[in-house]
């Protein structure tokens, strides 16, 4: 059977709503097709279902393309072909199009009509409206998919301790702040020698000692916070000292605490309180006392100045370092890029993720110097590796800082770097301080020959808006949608859609978190341009002489 090239155009009726469709007897809704004259005949009941009777010259097999839903046309043709070739009754459920532009579901029973010589001369079909049944089935399927795809809880446990992550713990602090006075305790737990399980044991010990209404969270490399909501200040002081002493006795580790009081009418938010408590435990360590108390909020200017000094000290004492992770180009199957990753050197545990440091630095407007440090070392590295592309992460505040454009131009000239080697990454979830300045930076680095990438695409509030605001060359698909790609059909649909959108915009794509060959093969099929992850290579320290 053939299908016409174009579907019949539908002209909407004058009325805003279609007329109610009168019920028809199931047995009276039928059609028949005869091959000899290529003609279809159907009953008045079927005409009533469809809303009109086609012209006589339109009663051929091509009428299927006008009255069968386009998404079900292949299934309808397949069922007819099966009944014709097998000479057996075939049942199929399809959607039919009404004259008013709506559609309804039918069960269709197809029976071959036989000639005296045993050949099939046509098909007879009986049609029964099953719209209510199919609507209920589709709704059940939709709710099932929603149940499978929506995360059951916003509580993301820290994998090493099982406690709340810093971000989720901060949410709980904000909730406590709206209800009553209380206190926040941050404990620094540090062993004299490397003990990978120390923080896990400390978390279990604290769980045994805090009350059921007191929450725990991992808020730093070796930091555990205790939220003492609705707790009087004297009781909070007493409990903080008891928790520090018990951890010291039980684990033999060095433990310091910082305790901060909060009130519902205070100006300090969750992140401010965490910063103050972290500064307090550092004071405890300096004077070697169990707990430092902060009974009154730290002035915002003092908090910002203190953190700026910490950043300057870290930069001056080489407490920041760079790692790199290779990126594979799928067309050539070669590593043509490396992403540069900042790490913070913890005095006890070596290189650590900079997430906490950068988050705090962004909130206190102290991140520009860190980003500039990374950019300058990337320039040095580019001169040592002239054939390698380097991707440099920038914070949202720095991208919106008018000083950044001038500094990039200066460093390009100072080090004589080929700008085509450099791609500057901004994160979709970043809070860009000044969109006009950020656009100016993006346009200028493109003019200079550098590229611009959007990191964690699909994860943040910006959605597709940044694709229109900035001249993006490269999009990095959030690894959350890649790590389970092979076994998750919903993630496959999302990644396919993201790739198609980027292709339409003329943007290359990178998939993160690629850890196995099956995922790599699927990403090739979906049209991704580059891949990054443990399968390609783990992050490794940047050596003085170049990339590992």
Secondary structure by P-SEA (a helix, b strand, c coil): ccccccccbbbbcccccccccccccccccbbbbbccccbbbbcaaaaaaacccccccccccccccccccccaaaaaaaaaaaaaaacbbbbbbbbbbcccccccccbbbbbbbbcccccccbbbbbbbbaaaaaaaaaaaaaaaaaaacccccccccccccccccaaaaaaaaaaaaaccccbbbbbbbbbcccccaaaaaaaaaaaacccccbbbbbccccbbbbbbccccaaaaaaaaaaaaaaaaaaccccccbbbbbbcccccccaaaaaaaaaaaaaaaaacccccccccccccaaaaaaaaaaaaaaaaaacccbbbbbbbbccccccccbbbbbbbbbbcccccccaaaaaaaaaaacccaaaaaaaaaaaaaaaaacccbbbbbbbcccccccaaaaaaaaaaaaaaccccccbbbbbbcccccccaaaaaaaaaaaaaabbbbbbcccccccccaaaaaaccccbbbccccccccccccaaaaaaaaaaaaaaaaabbbbbbcccccaaaaaaaaaacccccccccccccccccccccc
